[in-house]
């Protein structure tokens, strides 16, 4: 990965770049990520009013990798998602929310791809996602 071409635009991206270059440990980055805000592309509703989501159940962008593993797609900001979602019609919108909230709403552990297709990104295997889900404190 060529980190020189990725210019961080928010604190999450700064922390991610530090984790990728080794100046922040992977464990420290994961602790930061748990409370960080991520962008989750969601499927557009038919007959929607622009900017208004009627459904209470957003359908996130989930792909299958070459081994058949389901992978939830997340980004560090809506801007980082633009080029990727162009190849996935129907996913023009999305949610900005905390990473821990995403984990809580996942039914079964799947893989997670953060910033797929970008120089600064990474994948979490389903086992790691399951461990993160299990580490979440109970909701108040």
C-alpha positions in Angstrom: 0.0 0.0 0.0 1.2 3.4 -0.8 0.3 5.6 2.1 1.7 8.8 0.5 -1.3 9.1 -1.7 -3.8 9.1 1.2 -4.4 12.4 2.9 -6.3 12.0 6.2 -9.4 14.3 6.3 -10.6 13.4 9.8 -9.3 12.0 13.1 -10.3 8.4 12.3 -8.3 8.6 9.1 -5.3 10.0 11.0 -5.5 7.2 13.5 -5.9 4.6 10.7 -2.9 6.0 8.8 -0.9 5.8 12.1 -2.0 2.2 12.6 -1.0 1.3 9.0 2.4 2.9 9.3 3.0 1.3 12.8 3.2 4.5 14.8 0.0 3.4 16.6 -0.5 -0.3 17.7 -3.3 -2.3 16.1 -4.8 -2.7 19.6 -4.8 1.0 20.3 -6.4 1.7 16.9 -9.1 -0.9 17.5 -9.9 0.7 20.9 -10.2 4.1 19.1 -12.3 2.6 16.3 -14.9 1.3 18.7 -16.1 4.8 19.5 -15.3 6.4 16.2 -17.9 7.4 13.6 -17.9 5.4 10.4 -20.0 5.7 7.2 -22.1 2.7 6.3 -23.6 2.7 2.7 -27.2 1.6 2.8 -29.6 0.6 0.1 -31.8 3.4 -1.3 -35.5 3.0 -0.7 -37.9 2.9 -3.7 -40.0 6.1 -4.1 -37.9 7.9 -1.4 -38.1 11.5 -0.5 -34.6 12.9 -1.0 -32.7 12.8 2.2 -35.4 11.1 4.2 -35.3 7.4 5.2 -38.7 6.0 5.9 -37.6 2.5 6.8 -36.4 1.7 10.3 -34.3 -1.1 8.9 -31.4 0.1 6.7 -30.0 -2.5 4.4 -26.2 -2.1 4.5 -23.9 -2.9 1.6 -22.8 -6.5 2.2 -20.7 -8.3 -0.4 -19.2 -11.8 -0.6 -15.5 -12.4 -1.0 -13.9 -15.0 -3.2 -14.4 -17.6 -0.4 -18.1 -16.9 0.1 -17.6 -14.9 3.3 -20.1 -12.1 3.8 -18.3 -8.7 4.2 -19.9 -5.5 5.5 -18.6 -2.5 3.7 -17.7 0.6 5.8 -15.8 3.8 5.2 -14.1 6.5 7.2 -16.3 9.2 5.7 -19.1 9.6 3.1 -16.6 11.1 0.7 -14.4 8.0 0.8 -17.4 5.9 -0.2 -18.4 7.8 -3.4 -16.2 6.0 -6.0 -16.9 2.6 -4.5 -20.7 2.8 -4.4 -20.7 4.0 -8.0 -20.1 0.3 -8.8 -23.0 -0.7 -6.6 -26.2 0.9 -7.9 -28.9 1.6 -5.3 -26.4 2.4 -2.5 -26.3 6.2 -2.8 -27.2 6.9 0.8 -25.8 5.8 4.1 -25.5 6.2 7.8 -22.9 8.0 9.9 -22.7 6.1 13.2 -20.4 4.7 15.8 -18.5 1.5 14.9 -19.7 -0.1 18.1 -23.4 0.6 17.1 -22.7 -1.2 13.8 -21.3 -4.2 15.7 -24.4 -4.2 18.0 -26.7 -4.2 15.0 -25.0 -7.0 13.1 -27.0 -10.2 13.5 -24.2 -12.7 12.9 -20.5 -11.9 12.7 -19.4 -11.2 9.1 -16.2 -9.8 7.8 -15.8 -6.0 7.7 -14.0 -4.1 5.0 -13.0 -0.5 6.0 -12.3 1.7 3.0 -12.2 -1.1 0.4 -10.3 -0.1 -2.7 -8.4 2.7 -1.0 -4.8 2.9 0.0 -5.7 3.3 3.6 -8.0 0.5 4.5 -8.1 -2.9 6.1 -10.3 -6.0 6.4 -11.5 -7.7 9.6 -12.1 -11.4 9.5 -15.4 -12.7 10.9 -13.6 -14.2 13.9 -12.2 -10.9 14.8 -15.6 -9.2 14.4 -17.1 -11.9 16.7 -14.4 -11.1 19.3 -15.2 -7.4 19.0 -18.9 -8.0 19.3 -18.3 -10.2 22.4 -16.2 -7.4 24.0 -19.0 -4.8 23.8 -20.3 -3.7 27.1 -24.1 -4.2 27.6 -26.3 -1.4 26.4 -27.6 0.8 29.1 
